[in-house]
């Protein structure tokens, strides 16, 4: 928990002894596997509901940045679910032994849903997406419906999923004024074999933001010229 001034990074409750780093701590992102192993059979499992009990860690992103927070649970080899609650969406990150294996959002913005990404990549038409939305059983995810009927190659779905996860990380790194909780030992119900490279996702996010900023500066220079 944080004090009234928000000067503490976080403090564990219960049996854990480590604390997330204070803001500005070095080495938070750490190193991780270079490969991304997406298991299509379990790529669409939904995040487990938030446990009713008290979290093992809780705090606020005003005191510790989101990249530092994500890296802390990786470096500490934690197993559990980190939930970051922002104003418009809640992000859930599932760790198993410090490896990030599931990344979800409660409300993806327009253009970032899996079906929309498949359309933008040219793997699906808008008409077919509408058919799937109208005819699929209630609660069945689009990706799971496509996997079941074999309509798309696993590689096509993987490409869209990678874009979706990268988009989540980009929104995560823009989050301010959010609260977070970490429930240790939860989220292990997932059978996925996929693993996300945290360092790569964070570096790619930084690269894209630098490119956007450079483009904005060039636009201002043209206007001033």
C-alpha positions as CSV (number, residue, x, y, z in Angstrom):
1,X,0.0,0.0,0.0
2,X,1.1,3.6,-0.5
3,X,1.2,6.4,2.1
4,X,-0.9,9.5,1.8
5,X,1.8,11.3,-0.1
6,X,2.3,8.4,-2.6
7,X,6.0,8.4,-1.8
8,X,6.3,4.6,-1.5
9,X,6.5,2.4,-4.5
10,X,4.3,-0.4,-3.0
11,X,4.4,-2.6,0.0
12,X,3.5,-6.3,0.1
13,X,0.7,-7.6,2.3
14,X,0.9,-11.1,3.7
15,X,3.8,-13.4,3.1
16,X,5.7,-11.6,0.3
17,X,8.8,-9.7,1.3
18,X,9.8,-7.9,-1.8
19,X,8.3,-4.5,-2.8
20,X,7.9,-3.0,-6.3
21,X,10.6,-0.5,-7.1
22,X,10.2,3.1,-6.2
23,X,9.8,5.5,-9.1
24,X,13.0,5.8,-11.1
25,X,14.4,2.5,-10.0
26,X,16.8,1.0,-12.6
27,X,16.7,-2.4,-14.2
28,X,13.0,-2.8,-14.1
29,X,12.5,-4.1,-17.6
30,X,15.1,-6.8,-17.3
31,X,15.7,-9.5,-19.9
32,X,13.4,-12.1,-21.3
33,X,13.0,-14.6,-24.0
34,X,13.5,-13.3,-27.5
35,X,10.9,-15.6,-29.0
36,X,7.1,-15.3,-28.9
37,X,5.5,-18.7,-28.7
38,X,1.7,-18.3,-29.4
39,X,-0.4,-21.4,-28.7
40,X,-3.4,-20.9,-31.0
41,X,-5.4,-23.5,-29.1
42,X,-5.5,-21.3,-26.0
43,X,-4.9,-17.8,-27.4
44,X,-8.4,-16.6,-26.7
45,X,-8.9,-17.7,-23.1
46,X,-10.5,-14.9,-21.0
47,X,-8.7,-13.5,-17.9
48,X,-10.0,-14.9,-14.7
49,X,-12.2,-12.7,-12.5
50,X,-10.5,-10.6,-9.9
51,X,-10.2,-12.5,-6.6
52,X,-12.4,-11.4,-3.7
53,X,-9.5,-11.4,-1.2
54,X,-7.1,-8.6,-0.5
55,X,-4.3,-8.2,-3.1
56,X,-0.7,-9.1,-2.2
57,X,0.4,-5.8,-3.7
58,X,-1.5,-2.6,-4.4
59,X,-0.7,0.9,-5.3
60,X,-0.8,3.8,-7.7
61,X,1.1,4.6,-10.9
62,X,1.8,8.1,-9.7
63,X,4.5,6.5,-7.5
64,X,5.8,3.8,-9.8
65,X,5.7,3.9,-13.6
66,X,3.9,1.2,-15.5
67,X,7.1,-0.1,-17.2
68,X,8.8,-0.5,-13.9
69,X,5.7,-2.2,-12.5
70,X,5.5,-4.7,-15.3
71,X,9.3,-5.4,-15.0
72,X,9.2,-5.9,-11.3
73,X,6.9,-8.9,-11.3
74,X,9.0,-10.4,-14.1
75,X,12.3,-9.9,-12.3
76,X,10.8,-11.3,-9.1
77,X,9.6,-14.4,-10.9
78,X,6.1,-13.9,-9.6
79,X,3.1,-16.0,-10.5
80,X,-0.2,-14.1,-10.5
81,X,-2.3,-11.5,-12.1
82,X,-1.4,-7.8,-12.3
83,X,-4.4,-5.5,-12.9
84,X,-4.0,-1.9,-13.8
85,X,-7.2,0.1,-13.6
86,X,-7.2,3.2,-15.7
87,X,-10.0,5.6,-16.4
88,X,-11.4,3.9,-19.5
89,X,-10.1,0.3,-19.4
90,X,-8.6,-2.2,-17.0
91,X,-5.5,-4.1,-18.2
92,X,-4.8,-7.7,-16.9
93,X,-1.3,-9.2,-17.2
94,X,-0.8,-12.8,-16.1
95,X,2.6,-14.1,-15.0
96,X,3.7,-17.6,-14.5
97,X,7.1,-17.8,-12.8
98,X,7.9,-14.3,-13.9
99,X,7.0,-15.0,-17.6
100,X,4.3,-12.9,-19.1
101,X,1.8,-15.3,-20.7
102,X,-1.4,-13.4,-21.1
103,X,-2.3,-9.7,-21.8
104,X,-5.9,-8.5,-22.0
105,X,-7.9,-5.4,-21.9
106,X,-11.4,-4.9,-20.6
107,X,-12.4,-2.5,-23.4
108,X,-10.2,-2.3,-26.5
109,X,-10.7,1.0,-28.4
110,X,-12.1,1.0,-32.0
111,X,-9.6,-0.5,-34.4
112,X,-7.8,-2.6,-31.8
113,X,-10.3,-5.5,-31.6
114,X,-9.1,-8.7,-33.0
115,X,-11.6,-8.8,-35.9
116,X,-10.8,-5.3,-36.9
117,X,-7.1,-6.0,-36.9
118,X,-7.7,-9.1,-39.1
119,X,-9.5,-6.9,-41.5
120,X,-6.7,-4.3,-41.6
121,X,-4.2,-7.1,-42.3
122,X,-6.3,-8.3,-45.1
123,X,-7.1,-11.7,-43.6
124,X,-10.8,-11.1,-43.1
125,X,-13.6,-9.0,-44.8
126,X,-16.0,-6.7,-43.0
127,X,-18.9,-8.8,-44.4
128,X,-17.5,-12.0,-42.9
129,X,-16.8,-10.4,-39.6
130,X,-20.4,-9.2,-39.4
131,X,-21.6,-12.8,-40.2
132,X,-19.4,-14.2,-37.4
133,X,-20.8,-11.6,-35.0
134,X,-24.4,-12.4,-35.9
135,X,-24.1,-16.2,-36.0
136,X,-21.5,-17.1,-33.3
137,X,-22.8,-18.3,-29.9
138,X,-23.1,-15.6,-27.3
139,X,-19.8,-15.1,-25.5
140,X,-17.6,-16.9,-28.1
141,X,-14.7,-14.7,-29.1
142,X,-14.1,-14.0,-32.8
143,X,-10.7,-15.5,-32.7
144,X,-11.9,-18.7,-31.1
145,X,-14.7,-19.0,-33.7
146,X,-12.2,-18.6,-36.5
147,X,-9.9,-21.2,-34.9
148,X,-12.7,-23.7,-34.5
149,X,-13.9,-23.5,-38.1
150,X,-10.4,-23.5,-39.5
151,X,-11.2,-20.4,-41.6
152,X,-7.9,-18.7,-41.0
153,X,-4.3,-20.0,-40.7
154,X,-2.9,-19.9,-37.2
155,X,-0.2,-17.6,-38.5
156,X,-2.8,-15.1,-39.6
157,X,-4.4,-15.0,-36.2
158,X,-1.0,-14.8,-34.5
159,X,-0.1,-11.7,-36.6
160,X,-3.3,-10.0,-35.4
161,X,-2.8,-11.0,-31.8
162,X,0.8,-9.6,-31.8
163,X,-0.6,-6.3,-33.1
164,X,-3.3,-6.3,-30.4
165,X,-0.8,-7.0,-27.6
166,X,1.5,-4.3,-28.9
167,X,-1.4,-1.8,-28.9
168,X,-2.2,-2.7,-25.3
169,X,1.4,-2.0,-24.2
170,X,1.3,1.3,-26.0
171,X,-1.9,2.3,-24.2
172,X,-0.5,1.0,-20.9
173,X,2.6,3.2,-21.2
174,X,0.4,6.2,-21.6
175,X,-1.6,5.4,-18.5
176,X,-1.4,8.0,-15.7
177,X,-3.4,8.2,-12.4
178,X,-4.2,4.5,-12.4
179,X,-4.4,2.1,-9.5
180,X,-3.0,-1.4,-9.6
181,X,-3.4,-4.7,-7.7
182,X,-1.4,-8.0,-7.8
183,X,-3.0,-11.2,-6.7
184,X,-0.3,-13.9,-6.3
185,X,-1.0,-17.4,-7.3
186,X,-4.0,-16.6,-9.5
187,X,-4.3,-16.9,-13.3
188,X,-2.7,-20.3,-13.5
189,X,-5.9,-21.7,-15.0
190,X,-4.6,-20.7,-18.4
191,X,-3.2,-23.5,-20.4
192,X,-1.4,-21.3,-22.9
193,X,2.2,-21.9,-23.9
194,X,2.7,-18.5,-25.3
195,X,5.3,-16.1,-23.7
196,X,5.7,-12.4,-24.4
197,X,9.0,-10.7,-24.6
198,X,8.5,-7.8,-22.2
199,X,11.7,-6.0,-23.1
200,X,10.9,-6.1,-26.8
201,X,7.3,-4.8,-26.3
202,X,8.5,-1.9,-24.2
203,X,11.3,-1.0,-26.6
204,X,9.0,-1.2,-29.6
205,X,6.5,1.0,-27.7
206,X,9.3,3.6,-27.1
207,X,10.4,3.4,-30.7
208,X,6.9,4.1,-32.0
209,X,6.4,7.0,-29.7
210,X,9.7,8.5,-30.8
211,X,8.6,8.2,-34.4
212,X,5.3,9.8,-33.7
213,X,7.0,12.7,-31.9
214,X,9.5,13.1,-34.7
215,X,6.7,13.2,-37.2
216,X,4.8,15.9,-35.2
217,X,8.0,18.0,-35.0
218,X,8.5,17.8,-38.7
219,X,4.9,18.8,-39.3
220,X,5.4,21.9,-37.0
221,X,8.6,22.8,-38.9
222,X,6.7,22.7,-42.2
223,X,4.0,24.9,-40.8
224,X,6.5,27.4,-39.4
225,X,8.5,27.4,-42.7
